[in-house]
Amino acid sequence: MIDVSGPVTIGNSRIGLHMALSGAALIYAAEPSIAALVAEGRLRVVLEEWGSRGEAFHIYYSSRRQVPSSLRLLIDLIREIRPMGF
């Protein structure tokens, strides 16, 4: 763990991204969500050794019959954004 002193901790990704784009912050973000910004040179990867090396997210739930509506919405969103995990 890295202890970073600073006046602001942001839990909102839009605000964090805006701050990073303006040079005022570092953000921890999923690569696909910032890949275009990195390719354009608007953001750059730092602390690369601290990044996740996992291939994907996985969702495990106990029953397909009684899936809570909020979980169903999340699963549908993930499938829409990244169909079949690709």
PDB file of N, CA, C and O in Angstrom:
ATOM      1  N   MET A   1       0.842  -1.168   0.000  1.00  0.00           N
ATOM      2  CA  MET A   1       0.000   0.000   0.000  1.00  0.00           C
ATOM      3  C   MET A   1       0.892   1.238   0.000  1.00  0.00           C
ATOM      4  O   MET A   1       1.955   1.268   0.620  1.00  0.00           O
ATOM      5  N   ILE A   2       0.426   2.244  -0.710  1.00  0.00           N
ATOM      6  CA  ILE A   2       1.149   3.502  -0.764  1.00  0.00           C
ATOM      7  C   ILE A   2       0.346   4.533   0.017  1.00  0.00           C
ATOM      8  O   ILE A   2      -0.834   4.742  -0.264  1.00  0.00           O
ATOM      9  N   ASP A   3       0.964   5.168   0.980  1.00  0.00           N
ATOM     10  CA  ASP A   3       0.302   6.222   1.739  1.00  0.00           C
ATOM     11  C   ASP A   3       0.557   7.535   1.014  1.00  0.00           C
ATOM     12  O   ASP A   3       1.689   8.013   0.951  1.00  0.00           O
ATOM     13  N   VAL A   4      -0.498   8.106   0.474  1.00  0.00           N
ATOM     14  CA  VAL A   4      -0.379   9.346  -0.288  1.00  0.00           C
ATOM     15  C   VAL A   4      -1.037  10.457   0.501  1.00  0.00           C
ATOM     16  O   VAL A   4      -2.230  10.407   0.799  1.00  0.00           O
ATOM     17  N   SER A   5      -0.252  11.450   0.829  1.00  0.00           N
ATOM     18  CA  SER A   5      -0.845  12.582   1.528  1.00  0.00           C
ATOM     19  C   SER A   5      -1.349  13.567   0.480  1.00  0.00           C
ATOM     20  O   SER A   5      -0.716  13.765  -0.557  1.00  0.00           O
ATOM     21  N   GLY A   6      -2.451  14.157   0.753  1.00  0.00           N
ATOM     22  CA  GLY A   6      -3.012  15.117  -0.177  1.00  0.00           C
ATOM     23  C   GLY A   6      -4.324  15.638   0.355  1.00  0.00           C
ATOM     24  O   GLY A   6      -4.945  15.015   1.216  1.00  0.00           O
ATOM     25  N   PRO A   7      -4.745  16.770  -0.149  1.00  0.00           N
ATOM     26  CA  PRO A   7      -5.938  17.398   0.386  1.00  0.00           C
ATOM     27  C   PRO A   7      -7.261  16.801  -0.100  1.00  0.00           C
ATOM     28  O   PRO A   7      -8.309  17.106   0.469  1.00  0.00           O
ATOM     29  N   VAL A   8      -7.239  15.948  -1.150  1.00  0.00           N
ATOM     30  CA  VAL A   8      -8.501  15.504  -1.740  1.00  0.00           C
ATOM     31  C   VAL A   8      -8.470  14.010  -2.043  1.00  0.00           C
ATOM     32  O   VAL A   8      -7.493  13.501  -2.592  1.00  0.00           O
ATOM     33  N   THR A   9      -9.529  13.321  -1.687  1.00  0.00           N
ATOM     34  CA  THR A   9      -9.765  11.957  -2.131  1.00  0.00           C
ATOM     35  C   THR A   9     -11.116  11.964  -2.832  1.00  0.00           C
ATOM     36  O   THR A   9     -12.115  12.384  -2.248  1.00  0.00           O
ATOM     37  N   ILE A  10     -11.157  11.507  -4.071  1.00  0.00           N
ATOM     38  CA  ILE A  10     -12.371  11.565  -4.882  1.00  0.00           C
ATOM     39  C   ILE A  10     -12.921  10.156  -5.069  1.00  0.00           C
ATOM     40  O   ILE A  10     -12.185   9.243  -5.441  1.00  0.00           O
ATOM     41  N   GLY A  11     -14.195   9.982  -4.817  1.00  0.00           N
ATOM     42  CA  GLY A  11     -14.857   8.707  -5.044  1.00  0.00           C
ATOM     43  C   GLY A  11     -15.755   8.739  -6.266  1.00  0.00           C
ATOM     44  O   GLY A  11     -16.503   7.792  -6.509  1.00  0.00           O
ATOM     45  N   ASN A  12     -15.692   9.815  -7.037  1.00  0.00           N
ATOM     46  CA  ASN A  12     -16.528   9.970  -8.220  1.00  0.00           C
ATOM     47  C   ASN A  12     -15.611   9.925  -9.441  1.00  0.00           C
ATOM     48  O   ASN A  12     -14.727  10.769  -9.587  1.00  0.00           O
ATOM     49  N   SER A  13     -15.820   8.946 -10.315  1.00  0.00           N
ATOM     50  CA  SER A  13     -14.894   8.756 -11.426  1.00  0.00           C
ATOM     51  C   SER A  13     -14.904   9.913 -12.417  1.00  0.00           C
ATOM     52  O   SER A  13     -13.863  10.225 -12.995  1.00  0.00           O
ATOM     53  N   ARG A  14     -16.034  10.549 -12.628  1.00  0.00           N
ATOM     54  CA  ARG A  14     -16.073  11.686 -13.564  1.00  0.00           C
ATOM     55  C   ARG A  14     -15.243  12.859 -13.053  1.00  0.00           C
ATOM     56  O   ARG A  14     -14.489  13.480 -13.803  1.00  0.00           O
ATOM     57  N   ILE A  15     -15.393  13.146 -11.779  1.00  0.00           N
ATOM     58  CA  ILE A  15     -14.617  14.242 -11.198  1.00  0.00           C
ATOM     59  C   ILE A  15     -13.135  13.885 -11.189  1.00  0.00           C
ATOM     60  O   ILE A  15     -12.291  14.718 -11.521  1.00  0.00           O
ATOM     61  N   GLY A  16     -12.814  12.645 -10.809  1.00  0.00           N
ATOM     62  CA  GLY A  16     -11.422  12.198 -10.810  1.00  0.00           C
ATOM     63  C   GLY A  16     -10.808  12.274 -12.197  1.00  0.00           C
ATOM     64  O   GLY A  16      -9.665  12.706 -12.346  1.00  0.00           O
ATOM     65  N   LEU A  17     -11.552  11.859 -13.211  1.00  0.00           N
ATOM     66  CA  LEU A  17     -11.052  11.919 -14.579  1.00  0.00           C
ATOM     67  C   LEU A  17     -10.828  13.368 -15.001  1.00  0.00           C
ATOM     68  O   LEU A  17      -9.805  13.684 -15.608  1.00  0.00           O
ATOM     69  N   HIS A  18     -11.760  14.236 -14.688  1.00  0.00           N
ATOM     70  CA  HIS A  18     -11.606  15.657 -15.006  1.00  0.00           C
ATOM     71  C   HIS A  18     -10.351  16.223 -14.342  1.00  0.00           C
ATOM     72  O   HIS A  18      -9.593  16.964 -14.968  1.00  0.00           O
ATOM     73  N   MET A  19     -10.137  15.876 -13.085  1.00  0.00           N
ATOM     74  CA  MET A  19      -8.953  16.352 -12.371  1.00  0.00           C
ATOM     75  C   MET A  19      -7.668  15.805 -12.995  1.00  0.00           C
ATOM     76  O   MET A  19      -6.682  16.530 -13.126  1.00  0.00           O
ATOM     77  N   ALA A  20      -7.681  14.528 -13.378  1.00  0.00           N
ATOM     78  CA  ALA A  20      -6.491  13.937 -14.004  1.00  0.00           C
ATOM     79  C   ALA A  20      -6.201  14.601 -15.349  1.00  0.00           C
ATOM     80  O   ALA A  20      -5.048  14.884 -15.672  1.00  0.00           O
ATOM     81  N   LEU A  21      -7.247  14.846 -16.126  1.00  0.00           N
ATOM     82  CA  LEU A  21      -7.057  15.497 -17.422  1.00  0.00           C
ATOM     83  C   LEU A  21      -6.513  16.917 -17.278  1.00  0.00           C
ATOM     84  O   LEU A  21      -5.827  17.420 -18.167  1.00  0.00           O
ATOM     85  N   SER A  22      -6.824  17.554 -16.154  1.00  0.00           N
ATOM     86  CA  SER A  22      -6.314  18.909 -15.942  1.00  0.00           C
ATOM     87  C   SER A  22      -4.950  18.907 -15.253  1.00  0.00           C
ATOM     88  O   SER A  22      -4.382  19.969 -15.001  1.00  0.00           O
ATOM     89  N   GLY A  23      -4.418  17.708 -14.946  1.00  0.00           N
ATOM     90  CA  GLY A  23      -3.102  17.600 -14.338  1.00  0.00           C
ATOM     91  C   GLY A  23      -3.092  17.744 -12.833  1.00  0.00           C
ATOM     92  O   GLY A  23      -2.034  17.917 -12.229  1.00  0.00           O
ATOM     93  N   ALA A  24      -4.271  17.674 -12.216  1.00  0.00           N
ATOM     94  CA  ALA A  24      -4.364  17.891 -10.772  1.00  0.00           C
ATOM     95  C   ALA A  24      -4.478  16.603  -9.968  1.00  0.00           C
ATOM     96  O   ALA A  24      -4.567  16.664  -8.741  1.00  0.00           O
ATOM     97  N   ALA A  25      -4.478  15.429 -10.617  1.00  0.00           N
ATOM     98  CA  ALA A  25      -4.715  14.202  -9.866  1.00  0.00           C
ATOM     99  C   ALA A  25      -4.161  12.988 -10.598  1.00  0.00           C
ATOM    100  O   ALA A  25      -3.905  13.018 -11.802  1.00  0.00           O
ATOM    101  N   LEU A  26      -3.986  11.925  -9.828  1.00  0.00           N
ATOM    102  CA  LEU A  26      -3.757  10.587 -10.358  1.00  0.00           C
ATOM    103  C   LEU A  26      -5.062   9.837 -10.187  1.00  0.00           C
ATOM    104  O   LEU A  26      -5.767  10.046  -9.200  1.00  0.00           O
ATOM    105  N   ILE A  27      -5.399   8.969 -11.127  1.00  0.00           N
ATOM    106  CA  ILE A  27      -6.615   8.162 -10.985  1.00  0.00           C
ATOM    107  C   ILE A  27      -6.262   6.690 -11.187  1.00  0.00           C
ATOM    108  O   ILE A  27      -5.302   6.346 -11.876  1.00  0.00           O
ATOM    109  N   TYR A  28      -7.067   5.836 -10.565  1.00  0.00           N
ATOM    110  CA  TYR A  28      -6.988   4.394 -10.767  1.00  0.00           C
ATOM    111  C   TYR A  28      -8.235   4.051 -11.562  1.00  0.00           C
ATOM    112  O   TYR A  28      -9.349   4.188 -11.058  1.00  0.00           O
ATOM    113  N   ALA A  29      -8.057   3.601 -12.810  1.00  0.00           N
ATOM    114  CA  ALA A  29      -9.205   3.388 -13.687  1.00  0.00           C
ATOM    115  C   ALA A  29      -9.021   2.113 -14.494  1.00  0.00           C
ATOM    116  O   ALA A  29      -7.900   1.652 -14.709  1.00  0.00           O
ATOM    117  N   ALA A  30     -10.135   1.555 -14.936  1.00  0.00           N
ATOM    118  CA  ALA A  30     -10.088   0.395 -15.821  1.00  0.00           C
ATOM    119  C   ALA A  30      -9.508   0.825 -17.167  1.00  0.00           C
ATOM    120  O   ALA A  30      -9.923   1.837 -17.733  1.00  0.00           O
ATOM    121  N   GLU A  31      -8.561   0.064 -17.670  1.00  0.00           N
ATOM    122  CA  GLU A  31      -7.872   0.435 -18.903  1.00  0.00           C
ATOM    123  C   GLU A  31      -8.818   0.742 -20.062  1.00  0.00           C
ATOM    124  O   GLU A  31      -8.618   1.747 -20.744  1.00  0.00           O
ATOM    125  N   PRO A  32      -9.846  -0.083 -20.318  1.00  0.00           N
ATOM    126  CA  PRO A  32     -10.717   0.229 -21.456  1.00  0.00           C
ATOM    127  C   PRO A  32     -11.401   1.595 -21.351  1.00  0.00           C
ATOM    128  O   PRO A  32     -11.720   2.211 -22.368  1.00  0.00           O
ATOM    129  N   SER A  33     -11.624   2.060 -20.138  1.00  0.00           N
ATOM    130  CA  SER A  33     -12.328   3.333 -19.986  1.00  0.00           C
ATOM    131  C   SER A  33     -11.430   4.541 -20.270  1.00  0.00           C
ATOM    132  O   SER A  33     -11.937   5.642 -20.482  1.00  0.00           O
ATOM    133  N   ILE A  34     -10.115   4.353 -20.278  1.00  0.00           N
ATOM    134  CA  ILE A  34      -9.204   5.476 -20.528  1.00  0.00           C
ATOM    135  C   ILE A  34      -8.250   5.218 -21.691  1.00  0.00           C
ATOM    136  O   ILE A  34      -7.394   6.055 -21.976  1.00  0.00           O
ATOM    137  N   ALA A  35      -8.378   4.085 -22.364  1.00  0.00           N
ATOM    138  CA  ALA A  35      -7.436   3.707 -23.423  1.00  0.00           C
ATOM    139  C   ALA A  35      -7.338   4.768 -24.516  1.00  0.00           C
ATOM    140  O   ALA A  35      -6.238   5.076 -24.974  1.00  0.00           O
ATOM    141  N   ALA A  36      -8.454   5.326 -24.937  1.00  0.00           N
ATOM    142  CA  ALA A  36      -8.432   6.340 -25.990  1.00  0.00           C
ATOM    143  C   ALA A  36      -7.694   7.590 -25.517  1.00  0.00           C
ATOM    144  O   ALA A  36      -6.947   8.197 -26.284  1.00  0.00           O
ATOM    145  N   LEU A  37      -7.898   7.974 -24.266  1.00  0.00           N
ATOM    146  CA  LEU A  37      -7.235   9.161 -23.720  1.00  0.00           C
ATOM    147  C   LEU A  37      -5.729   8.948 -23.622  1.00  0.00           C
ATOM    148  O   LEU A  37      -4.950   9.876 -23.845  1.00  0.00           O
ATOM    149  N   VAL A  38      -5.320   7.727 -23.289  1.00  0.00           N
ATOM    150  CA  VAL A  38      -3.886   7.401 -23.237  1.00  0.00           C
ATOM    151  C   VAL A  38      -3.320   7.420 -24.659  1.00  0.00           C
ATOM    152  O   VAL A  38      -2.239   7.965 -24.883  1.00  0.00           O
ATOM    153  N   ALA A  39      -4.036   6.831 -25.619  1.00  0.00           N
ATOM    154  CA  ALA A  39      -3.578   6.801 -27.009  1.00  0.00           C
ATOM    155  C   ALA A  39      -3.440   8.211 -27.581  1.00  0.00           C
ATOM    156  O   ALA A  39      -2.541   8.478 -28.378  1.00  0.00           O
ATOM    157  N   GLU A  40      -4.330   9.107 -27.173  1.00  0.00           N
ATOM    158  CA  GLU A  40      -4.285  10.502 -27.637  1.00  0.00           C
ATOM    159  C   GLU A  40      -3.204  11.310 -26.926  1.00  0.00           C
ATOM    160  O   GLU A  40      -2.900  12.432 -27.331  1.00  0.00           O
ATOM    161  N   GLY A  41      -2.624  10.746 -25.870  1.00  0.00           N
ATOM    162  CA  GLY A  41      -1.618  11.456 -25.106  1.00  0.00           C
ATOM    163  C   GLY A  41      -2.190  12.417 -24.078  1.00  0.00           C
ATOM    164  O   GLY A  41      -1.455  13.207 -23.485  1.00  0.00           O
ATOM    165  N   ARG A  42      -3.495  12.352 -23.867  1.00  0.00           N
ATOM    166  CA  ARG A  42      -4.127  13.236 -22.886  1.00  0.00           C
ATOM    167  C   ARG A  42      -3.915  12.729 -21.464  1.00  0.00           C
ATOM    168  O   ARG A  42      -3.920  13.514 -20.515  1.00  0.00           O
ATOM    169  N   LEU A  43      -3.729  11.416 -21.315  1.00  0.00           N
ATOM    170  CA  LEU A  43      -3.373  10.797 -20.040  1.00  0.00           C
ATOM    171  C   LEU A  43      -2.175   9.903 -20.290  1.00  0.00           C
ATOM    172  O   LEU A  43      -1.925   9.487 -21.421  1.00  0.00           O
ATOM    173  N   ARG A  44      -1.434   9.607 -19.226  1.00  0.00           N
ATOM    174  CA  ARG A  44      -0.350   8.634 -19.350  1.00  0.00           C
ATOM    175  C   ARG A  44      -0.383   7.701 -18.152  1.00  0.00           C
ATOM    176  O   ARG A  44      -0.833   8.068 -17.067  1.00  0.00           O
ATOM    177  N   VAL A  45       0.095   6.504 -18.370  1.00  0.00           N
ATOM    178  CA  VAL A  45       0.103   5.482 -17.331  1.00  0.00           C
ATOM    179  C   VAL A  45       1.314   5.712 -16.433  1.00  0.00           C
ATOM    180  O   VAL A  45       2.441   5.850 -16.909  1.00  0.00           O
ATOM    181  N   VAL A  46       1.060   5.751 -15.129  1.00  0.00           N
ATOM    182  CA  VAL A  46       2.122   5.847 -14.125  1.00  0.00           C
ATOM    183  C   VAL A  46       1.874   4.742 -13.103  1.00  0.00           C
ATOM    184  O   VAL A  46       0.770   4.203 -13.024  1.00  0.00           O
ATOM    185  N   LEU A  47       2.878   4.411 -12.336  1.00  0.00           N
ATOM    186  CA  LEU A  47       2.765   3.334 -11.332  1.00  0.00           C
ATOM    187  C   LEU A  47       2.220   2.048 -11.957  1.00  0.00           C
ATOM    188  O   LEU A  47       1.387   1.365 -11.362  1.00  0.00           O
ATOM    189  N   GLU A  48       2.698   1.728 -13.159  1.00  0.00           N
ATOM    190  CA  GLU A  48       2.189   0.578 -13.898  1.00  0.00           C
ATOM    191  C   GLU A  48       2.314  -0.735 -13.115  1.00  0.00           C
ATOM    192  O   GLU A  48       1.479  -1.628 -13.258  1.00  0.00           O
ATOM    193  N   GLU A  49       3.349  -0.848 -12.297  1.00  0.00           N
ATOM    194  CA  GLU A  49       3.540  -2.083 -11.523  1.00  0.00           C
ATOM    195  C   GLU A  49       2.443  -2.293 -10.483  1.00  0.00           C
ATOM    196  O   GLU A  49       2.321  -3.391  -9.940  1.00  0.00           O
ATOM    197  N   TRP A  50       1.645  -1.269 -10.195  1.00  0.00           N
ATOM    198  CA  TRP A  50       0.550  -1.384  -9.231  1.00  0.00           C
ATOM    199  C   TRP A  50      -0.777  -1.721  -9.903  1.00  0.00           C
ATOM    200  O   TRP A  50      -1.788  -1.888  -9.221  1.00  0.00           O
ATOM    201  N   GLY A  51      -0.787  -1.823 -11.225  1.00  0.00           N
ATOM    202  CA  GLY A  51      -2.021  -2.121 -11.950  1.00  0.00           C
ATOM    203  C   GLY A  51      -2.420  -3.581 -11.817  1.00  0.00           C
ATOM    204  O   GLY A  51      -1.595  -4.443 -11.513  1.00  0.00           O
ATOM    205  N   SER A  52      -3.674  -3.836 -12.045  1.00  0.00           N
ATOM    206  CA  SER A  52      -4.197  -5.200 -12.003  1.00  0.00           C
ATOM    207  C   SER A  52      -3.735  -5.969 -13.229  1.00  0.00           C
ATOM    208  O   SER A  52      -3.698  -5.423 -14.332  1.00  0.00           O
ATOM    209  N   ARG A  53      -3.389  -7.211 -13.043  1.00  0.00           N
ATOM    210  CA  ARG A  53      -2.976  -8.065 -14.151  1.00  0.00           C
ATOM    211  C   ARG A  53      -4.051  -9.074 -14.516  1.00  0.00           C
ATOM    212  O   ARG A  53      -3.832  -9.932 -15.371  1.00  0.00           O
ATOM    213  N   GLY A  54      -5.197  -8.980 -13.883  1.00  0.00           N
ATOM    214  CA  GLY A  54      -6.277  -9.920 -14.157  1.00  0.00           C
ATOM    215  C   GLY A  54      -6.858  -9.729 -15.548  1.00  0.00           C
ATOM    216  O   GLY A  54      -6.766  -8.645 -16.125  1.00  0.00           O
ATOM    217  N   GLU A  55      -7.454 -10.784 -16.084  1.00  0.00           N
ATOM    218  CA  GLU A  55      -8.003 -10.716 -17.431  1.00  0.00           C
ATOM    219  C   GLU A  55      -9.365 -10.048 -17.483  1.00  0.00           C
ATOM    220  O   GLU A  55      -9.657  -9.319 -18.431  1.00  0.00           O
ATOM    221  N   ALA A  56     -10.203 -10.283 -16.485  1.00  0.00           N
ATOM    222  CA  ALA A  56     -11.570  -9.768 -16.579  1.00  0.00           C
ATOM    223  C   ALA A  56     -12.256  -9.834 -15.225  1.00  0.00           C
ATOM    224  O   ALA A  56     -11.729 -10.389 -14.261  1.00  0.00           O
ATOM    225  N   PHE A  57     -13.421  -9.266 -15.183  1.00  0.00           N
ATOM    226  CA  PHE A  57     -14.271  -9.385 -14.007  1.00  0.00           C
ATOM    227  C   PHE A  57     -15.124 -10.633 -14.152  1.00  0.00           C
ATOM    228  O   PHE A  57     -15.477 -11.031 -15.262  1.00  0.00           O
ATOM    229  N   HIS A  58     -15.448 -11.241 -13.038  1.00  0.00           N
ATOM    230  CA  HIS A  58     -16.330 -12.405 -13.042  1.00  0.00           C
ATOM    231  C   HIS A  58     -17.426 -12.160 -12.015  1.00  0.00           C
ATOM    232  O   HIS A  58     -17.176 -11.611 -10.942  1.00  0.00           O
ATOM    233  N   ILE A  59     -18.625 -12.567 -12.354  1.00  0.00           N
ATOM    234  CA  ILE A  59     -19.747 -12.418 -11.422  1.00  0.00           C
ATOM    235  C   ILE A  59     -20.252 -13.811 -11.073  1.00  0.00           C
ATOM    236  O   ILE A  59     -20.604 -14.598 -11.953  1.00  0.00           O
ATOM    237  N   TYR A  60     -20.280 -14.101  -9.787  1.00  0.00           N
ATOM    238  CA  TYR A  60     -20.821 -15.361  -9.305  1.00  0.00           C
ATOM    239  C   TYR A  60     -22.040 -15.055  -8.450  1.00  0.00           C
ATOM    240  O   TYR A  60     -21.991 -14.190  -7.577  1.00  0.00           O
ATOM    241  N   TYR A  61     -23.122 -15.756  -8.698  1.00  0.00           N
ATOM    242  CA  TYR A  61     -24.300 -15.604  -7.873  1.00  0.00           C
ATOM    243  C   TYR A  61     -24.973 -16.957  -7.740  1.00  0.00           C
ATOM    244  O   TYR A  61     -24.809 -17.832  -8.591  1.00  0.00           O
ATOM    245  N   SER A  62     -25.716 -17.119  -6.686  1.00  0.00           N
ATOM    246  CA  SER A  62     -26.181 -18.450  -6.296  1.00  0.00           C
ATOM    247  C   SER A  62     -27.318 -19.012  -7.140  1.00  0.00           C
ATOM    248  O   SER A  62     -27.439 -20.233  -7.246  1.00  0.00           O
ATOM    249  N   SER A  63     -28.138 -18.189  -7.732  1.00  0.00           N
ATOM    250  CA  SER A  63     -29.291 -18.716  -8.450  1.00  0.00           C
ATOM    251  C   SER A  63     -29.652 -17.821  -9.629  1.00  0.00           C
ATOM    252  O   SER A  63     -29.664 -16.597  -9.502  1.00  0.00           O
ATOM    253  N   ARG A  64     -29.938 -18.415 -10.748  1.00  0.00           N
ATOM    254  CA  ARG A  64     -30.401 -17.637 -11.898  1.00  0.00           C
ATOM    255  C   ARG A  64     -31.896 -17.349 -11.777  1.00  0.00           C
ATOM    256  O   ARG A  64     -32.424 -16.506 -12.502  1.00  0.00           O
ATOM    257  N   ARG A  65     -32.564 -18.023 -10.893  1.00  0.00           N
ATOM    258  CA  ARG A  65     -34.020 -17.845 -10.737  1.00  0.00           C
ATOM    259  C   ARG A  65     -34.373 -16.617  -9.917  1.00  0.00           C
ATOM    260  O   ARG A  65     -35.368 -15.947 -10.196  1.00  0.00           O
ATOM    261  N   GLN A  66     -33.570 -16.318  -8.915  1.00  0.00           N
ATOM    262  CA  GLN A  66     -33.905 -15.229  -8.005  1.00  0.00           C
ATOM    263  C   GLN A  66     -32.772 -14.202  -7.958  1.00  0.00           C
ATOM    264  O   GLN A  66     -32.177 -13.964  -6.907  1.00  0.00           O
ATOM    265  N   VAL A  67     -32.491 -13.611  -9.094  1.00  0.00           N
ATOM    266  CA  VAL A  67     -31.442 -12.601  -9.173  1.00  0.00           C
ATOM    267  C   VAL A  67     -32.049 -11.255  -8.786  1.00  0.00           C
ATOM    268  O   VAL A  67     -33.036 -10.829  -9.387  1.00  0.00           O
ATOM    269  N   PRO A  68     -31.477 -10.582  -7.794  1.00  0.00           N
ATOM    270  CA  PRO A  68     -31.982  -9.260  -7.423  1.00  0.00           C
ATOM    271  C   PRO A  68     -31.944  -8.315  -8.626  1.00  0.00           C
ATOM    272  O   PRO A  68     -31.037  -8.403  -9.454  1.00  0.00           O
ATOM    273  N   SER A  69     -32.905  -7.428  -8.723  1.00  0.00           N
ATOM    274  CA  SER A  69     -33.005  -6.549  -9.891  1.00  0.00           C
ATOM    275  C   SER A  69     -31.748  -5.696 -10.081  1.00  0.00           C
ATOM    276  O   SER A  69     -31.331  -5.457 -11.214  1.00  0.00           O
ATOM    277  N   SER A  70     -31.143  -5.234  -8.981  1.00  0.00           N
ATOM    278  CA  SER A  70     -29.934  -4.419  -9.119  1.00  0.00           C
ATOM    279  C   SER A  70     -28.781  -5.234  -9.706  1.00  0.00           C
ATOM    280  O   SER A  70     -28.005  -4.715 -10.509  1.00  0.00           O
ATOM    281  N   LEU A  71     -28.661  -6.501  -9.312  1.00  0.00           N
ATOM    282  CA  LEU A  71     -27.628  -7.361  -9.875  1.00  0.00           C
ATOM    283  C   LEU A  71     -27.922  -7.650 -11.337  1.00  0.00           C
ATOM    284  O   LEU A  71     -27.004  -7.665 -12.157  1.00  0.00           O
ATOM    285  N   ARG A  72     -29.174  -7.877 -11.677  1.00  0.00           N
ATOM    286  CA  ARG A  72     -29.569  -8.122 -13.072  1.00  0.00           C
ATOM    287  C   ARG A  72     -29.202  -6.917 -13.938  1.00  0.00           C
ATOM    288  O   ARG A  72     -28.703  -7.087 -15.050  1.00  0.00           O
ATOM    289  N   LEU A  73     -29.445  -5.704 -13.441  1.00  0.00           N
ATOM    290  CA  LEU A  73     -29.101  -4.496 -14.195  1.00  0.00           C
ATOM    291  C   LEU A  73     -27.588  -4.400 -14.404  1.00  0.00           C
ATOM    292  O   LEU A  73     -27.134  -4.040 -15.490  1.00  0.00           O
ATOM    293  N   LEU A  74     -26.814  -4.718 -13.376  1.00  0.00           N
ATOM    294  CA  LEU A  74     -25.359  -4.687 -13.500  1.00  0.00           C
ATOM    295  C   LEU A  74     -24.888  -5.703 -14.538  1.00  0.00           C
ATOM    296  O   LEU A  74     -24.063  -5.373 -15.389  1.00  0.00           O
ATOM    297  N   ILE A  75     -25.390  -6.913 -14.483  1.00  0.00           N
ATOM    298  CA  ILE A  75     -25.007  -7.961 -15.437  1.00  0.00           C
ATOM    299  C   ILE A  75     -25.352  -7.530 -16.856  1.00  0.00           C
ATOM    300  O   ILE A  75     -24.545  -7.697 -17.770  1.00  0.00           O
ATOM    301  N   ASP A  76     -26.543  -6.978 -17.044  1.00  0.00           N
ATOM    302  CA  ASP A  76     -26.954  -6.520 -18.374  1.00  0.00           C
ATOM    303  C   ASP A  76     -26.059  -5.399 -18.885  1.00  0.00           C
ATOM    304  O   ASP A  76     -25.712  -5.370 -20.066  1.00  0.00           O
ATOM    305  N   LEU A  77     -25.685  -4.478 -18.003  1.00  0.00           N
ATOM    306  CA  LEU A  77     -24.801  -3.383 -18.386  1.00  0.00           C
ATOM    307  C   LEU A  77     -23.430  -3.903 -18.798  1.00  0.00           C
ATOM    308  O   LEU A  77     -22.886  -3.477 -19.817  1.00  0.00           O
ATOM    309  N   ILE A  78     -22.869  -4.820 -18.015  1.00  0.00           N
ATOM    310  CA  ILE A  78     -21.570  -5.392 -18.348  1.00  0.00           C
ATOM    311  C   ILE A  78     -21.625  -6.116 -19.685  1.00  0.00           C
ATOM    312  O   ILE A  78     -20.700  -6.003 -20.489  1.00  0.00           O
ATOM    313  N   ARG A  79     -22.686  -6.851 -19.926  1.00  0.00           N
ATOM    314  CA  ARG A  79     -22.822  -7.553 -21.204  1.00  0.00           C
ATOM    315  C   ARG A  79     -22.959  -6.583 -22.364  1.00  0.00           C
ATOM    316  O   ARG A  79     -22.472  -6.858 -23.460  1.00  0.00           O
ATOM    317  N   GLU A  80     -23.613  -5.456 -22.140  1.00  0.00           N
ATOM    318  CA  GLU A  80     -23.772  -4.453 -23.190  1.00  0.00           C
ATOM    319  C   GLU A  80     -22.439  -3.786 -23.515  1.00  0.00           C
ATOM    320  O   GLU A  80     -22.109  -3.561 -24.680  1.00  0.00           O
ATOM    321  N   ILE A  81     -21.686  -3.476 -22.477  1.00  0.00           N
ATOM    322  CA  ILE A  81     -20.406  -2.793 -22.675  1.00  0.00           C
ATOM    323  C   ILE A  81     -19.347  -3.743 -23.216  1.00  0.00           C
ATOM    324  O   ILE A  81     -18.614  -3.391 -24.140  1.00  0.00           O
ATOM    325  N   ARG A  82     -19.262  -4.924 -22.660  1.00  0.00           N
ATOM    326  CA  ARG A  82     -18.248  -5.908 -23.065  1.00  0.00           C
ATOM    327  C   ARG A  82     -18.914  -7.256 -23.344  1.00  0.00           C
ATOM    328  O   ARG A  82     -18.833  -8.158 -22.511  1.00  0.00           O
ATOM    329  N   PRO A  83     -19.568  -7.413 -24.493  1.00  0.00           N
ATOM    330  CA  PRO A  83     -20.269  -8.661 -24.773  1.00  0.00           C
ATOM    331  C   PRO A  83     -19.343  -9.880 -24.713  1.00  0.00           C
ATOM    332  O   PRO A  83     -18.260  -9.879 -25.299  1.00  0.00           O
ATOM    333  N   MET A  84     -19.771 -10.887 -24.018  1.00  0.00           N
ATOM    334  CA  MET A  84     -19.053 -12.153 -23.893  1.00  0.00           C
ATOM    335  C   MET A  84     -17.637 -11.974 -23.350  1.00  0.00           C
ATOM    336  O   MET A  84     -16.773 -12.814 -23.601  1.00  0.00           O
ATOM    337  N   GLY A  85     -17.390 -10.908 -22.621  1.00  0.00           N
ATOM    338  CA  GLY A  85     -16.095 -10.707 -21.997  1.00  0.00           C
ATOM    339  C   GLY A  85     -15.000 -10.223 -22.930  1.00  0.00           C
ATOM    340  O   GLY A  85     -13.830 -10.212 -22.549  1.00  0.00           O
ATOM    341  N   PHE A  86     -15.358  -9.820 -24.149  1.00  0.00           N
ATOM    342  CA  PHE A  86     -14.339  -9.352 -25.093  1.00  0.00           C
ATOM    343  C   PHE A  86     -14.323  -7.860 -25.201  1.00  0.00           C
ATOM    344  O   PHE A  86     -13.524  -7.304 -25.954  1.00  0.00           O
TER     345      PHE A  86
END
